[in-house]
Amino acid sequence: TKNWDDVAKTEWLATGNEFAILSTVPADVKDQKEYESGGTKIGEVPRQCLVSYSGGGDIPTYQSPADATAMHLQKPLLSHAWSGAMSFAKCHFEESVPYDSFAPYVMGAEQFTRFARLWTRGYDVYTPTKNIVFHDYEPNPDGHNLKEWLKPRRNRFKKESLQRFRTFLQIGDGDRSEKAQANLGIYGLGKRRTLAQLNDFVGIDLSTHKG
């Protein structure tokens, strides 16, 4: 989007929330003109609403591309989804809730788990009123894909990452011990909001995989 940085700052300020994060899964770049002036989708912004389960059926994930659409928003709308494809906030967000480099090869699953970490630390995610960036969803033109990277070890790394998520979400066979939770440090849940409050806000039950 033209002047995307000014647009993002204006949208962020409209939340009136120091701990606001603008985030949504971007629209397809091939449809960009349809979302701009004169297009058939002007005023529409993709929005993630549905929470499903992967990683063996117990890891919450969002749909991508988005499963819903926000229409003609007057101000950014509170959301229960965070997308790694578009995220804009003050820099203290990245300091307080850094990307977990100990959990590789879990694209998709990492997005709900980071939402859980940021939300329990007092941050709020908002769907912006307009599309700030767009994403190219076409296959890699050189034919390569994620499954080729470190093939012999990829599955082991992914399994360990998912187990790490189970531990801090306290689901499945994750380690619920006080020591395990403490060892996660800044990569675990925050203390401003509880896991039970997260369940209520998102409208799911992590322990039964419902919602």
C-alpha positions as CSV (number, residue, x, y, z in Angstrom):
1,T,0.0,0.0,0.0
2,K,1.3,3.5,-0.8
3,N,2.8,5.2,2.2
4,W,2.2,2.0,4.2
5,D,4.3,3.2,7.1
6,D,2.2,6.3,7.6
7,V,-1.0,4.3,7.2
8,A,0.2,1.7,9.8
9,K,1.0,4.5,12.3
10,T,-2.3,6.1,11.8
11,E,-4.1,2.8,12.3
12,W,-2.1,2.0,15.4
13,L,-2.9,5.4,17.0
14,A,-6.6,4.9,16.3
15,T,-6.6,2.0,18.8
16,G,-5.8,4.3,21.7
17,N,-3.8,1.4,23.2
18,E,-0.1,1.5,24.0
19,F,-0.1,-2.3,23.9
20,A,-1.9,-2.6,20.6
21,I,-0.7,-4.8,17.7
22,L,-2.1,-4.5,14.2
23,S,-2.1,-7.9,12.7
24,T,-4.1,-9.9,10.1
25,V,-3.2,-12.4,7.4
26,P,-2.7,-10.3,4.3
27,A,-4.8,-10.4,1.2
28,D,-3.3,-11.9,-2.0
29,V,-1.2,-9.5,-3.9
30,K,-2.8,-10.6,-7.2
31,D,-6.0,-9.1,-5.9
32,Q,-4.5,-5.9,-4.6
33,K,-6.3,-3.6,-7.2
34,E,-9.7,-5.1,-6.1
35,Y,-9.1,-3.8,-2.5
36,E,-8.1,-0.3,-3.7
37,S,-10.2,2.7,-4.9
38,G,-12.6,1.5,-7.6
39,G,-12.2,-2.2,-6.8
40,T,-14.9,-4.7,-5.9
41,K,-13.4,-5.3,-2.5
42,I,-12.8,-1.8,-1.3
43,G,-13.4,-1.6,2.5
44,E,-12.8,-5.3,3.0
45,V,-10.0,-6.7,5.2
46,P,-9.2,-10.4,5.7
47,R,-9.7,-11.5,9.2
48,Q,-8.9,-14.8,11.0
49,C,-11.7,-16.1,13.2
50,L,-11.7,-19.9,13.2
51,V,-9.4,-21.8,15.5
52,S,-8.7,-25.3,14.4
53,Y,-6.2,-27.9,15.7
54,S,-3.1,-29.5,14.1
55,G,0.2,-31.0,15.3
56,G,-1.6,-34.3,16.3
57,G,-4.9,-32.6,16.9
58,D,-4.1,-30.5,20.0
59,I,-2.2,-27.4,18.8
60,P,-4.4,-24.4,18.0
61,T,-3.9,-22.8,14.5
62,Y,-5.6,-20.2,12.4
63,Q,-6.7,-20.4,8.8
64,S,-4.5,-19.0,6.0
65,P,-5.7,-17.4,3.8
66,A,-8.2,-15.9,6.2
67,D,-11.5,-17.6,6.8
68,A,-13.5,-14.3,7.3
69,T,-13.7,-10.7,6.2
70,A,-14.1,-7.5,8.1
71,M,-16.3,-5.0,6.3
72,H,-16.0,-1.2,6.3
73,L,-14.5,-0.9,9.7
74,Q,-14.5,2.6,11.3
75,K,-11.6,1.8,13.6
76,P,-9.3,-1.2,14.2
77,L,-11.3,-4.2,15.5
78,L,-10.2,-6.2,18.5
79,S,-9.1,-9.7,17.4
80,H,-8.1,-13.1,18.9
81,A,-5.6,-13.9,16.1
82,W,-2.0,-12.9,15.4
83,S,-0.4,-13.4,12.0
84,G,3.4,-13.5,11.4
85,A,2.7,-12.3,7.9
86,M,1.6,-8.8,9.1
87,S,2.4,-7.4,12.5
88,F,2.9,-3.8,13.5
89,A,3.4,-2.5,17.0
90,K,5.8,-0.5,19.2
91,C,9.2,-2.1,19.6
92,H,8.6,-3.1,23.2
93,F,6.4,-5.8,21.9
94,E,9.4,-7.5,20.2
95,E,11.4,-7.1,23.4
96,S,8.6,-8.4,25.7
97,V,7.4,-11.2,23.5
98,P,10.3,-12.2,21.2
99,Y,10.0,-14.7,18.5
100,D,10.8,-18.2,19.9
101,S,13.9,-19.3,18.1
102,F,13.8,-22.6,20.0
103,A,10.7,-23.7,18.1
104,P,11.6,-24.1,14.4
105,Y,9.6,-25.7,11.6
106,V,6.1,-24.9,13.0
107,M,4.8,-22.3,10.6
108,G,1.1,-21.9,11.4
109,A,1.2,-23.4,14.8
110,E,3.6,-20.7,16.0
111,Q,1.0,-18.0,15.4
112,F,-1.6,-19.0,18.0
113,T,1.2,-19.8,20.5
114,R,2.7,-16.3,20.1
115,F,-0.8,-14.8,20.5
116,A,-1.1,-16.7,23.8
117,R,2.2,-15.3,24.9
118,L,1.5,-11.7,23.9
119,W,-2.1,-11.7,25.2
120,T,-1.2,-13.0,28.6
121,R,1.4,-10.2,28.8
122,G,-1.3,-7.6,28.3
123,Y,-1.0,-7.0,24.6
124,D,-4.1,-6.8,22.3
125,V,-4.3,-7.5,18.6
126,Y,-6.5,-5.5,16.2
127,T,-7.6,-6.0,12.6
128,P,-6.8,-2.8,10.8
129,T,-9.5,-0.9,8.9
130,K,-7.6,-1.3,5.6
131,N,-5.1,-3.6,3.9
132,I,-1.6,-2.3,4.7
133,V,0.4,-5.1,3.0
134,F,-0.3,-7.9,0.6
135,H,1.2,-11.3,0.3
136,D,2.3,-13.5,-2.7
137,Y,0.7,-16.9,-2.2
138,E,2.1,-18.4,-5.3
139,P,4.5,-21.4,-5.1
140,N,8.2,-20.6,-4.9
141,P,9.2,-20.0,-8.6
142,D,12.4,-22.1,-8.2
143,G,10.4,-25.1,-7.0
144,H,11.9,-25.3,-3.5
145,N,9.7,-25.6,-0.4
146,L,10.0,-25.7,3.4
147,K,10.1,-29.5,3.4
148,E,13.5,-29.6,1.7
149,W,15.4,-27.8,4.4
150,L,17.4,-30.1,6.7
151,K,15.2,-33.0,5.6
152,P,16.8,-35.7,7.9
153,R,16.3,-33.5,11.0
154,R,13.2,-31.5,10.2
155,N,10.7,-33.9,11.7
156,R,12.6,-34.2,14.9
157,F,12.9,-30.4,15.2
158,K,9.2,-30.0,14.5
159,K,8.2,-32.7,17.1
160,E,10.3,-30.9,19.8
161,S,8.8,-27.6,18.9
162,L,5.3,-28.8,19.2
163,Q,6.1,-30.5,22.5
164,R,7.4,-27.1,23.7
165,F,4.1,-25.5,22.8
166,R,2.2,-28.2,24.7
167,T,4.2,-27.5,27.8
168,F,3.5,-23.8,28.0
169,L,-0.1,-24.2,26.9
170,Q,-0.5,-26.9,29.4
171,I,-2.2,-29.3,27.0
172,G,-1.7,-33.0,26.0
173,D,1.4,-34.6,27.3
174,G,3.2,-31.2,27.9
175,D,5.2,-30.8,31.1
176,R,3.0,-29.0,33.6
177,S,5.6,-28.9,36.3
178,E,6.5,-25.6,37.9
179,K,10.1,-26.1,36.8
180,A,9.3,-26.7,33.2
181,Q,7.1,-23.5,33.1
182,A,9.9,-21.5,34.8
183,N,12.5,-22.8,32.3
184,L,10.5,-21.3,29.4
185,G,11.2,-17.8,30.8
186,I,10.3,-15.1,28.4
187,Y,9.1,-17.7,25.9
188,G,6.4,-18.9,28.2
189,L,3.0,-17.3,29.2
190,G,2.8,-13.9,30.8
191,K,1.3,-13.0,34.1
192,R,-1.1,-10.2,33.3
193,R,-3.8,-12.6,32.1
194,T,-4.4,-16.2,32.8
195,L,-4.7,-19.2,30.5
196,A,-8.3,-19.6,31.7
197,Q,-9.0,-16.0,30.6
198,L,-7.4,-16.7,27.2
199,N,-9.8,-19.7,26.7
200,D,-12.8,-17.4,27.5
201,F,-11.6,-14.6,25.2
202,V,-10.9,-16.8,22.2
203,G,-13.9,-19.0,22.8
204,I,-12.1,-22.3,23.0
205,D,-11.1,-25.0,25.5
206,L,-7.5,-25.9,25.1
207,S,-7.8,-28.9,27.3
208,T,-10.5,-30.5,25.3
209,H,-9.6,-29.1,21.8
210,K,-13.0,-27.5,21.4
211,G,-14.0,-24.2,20.0
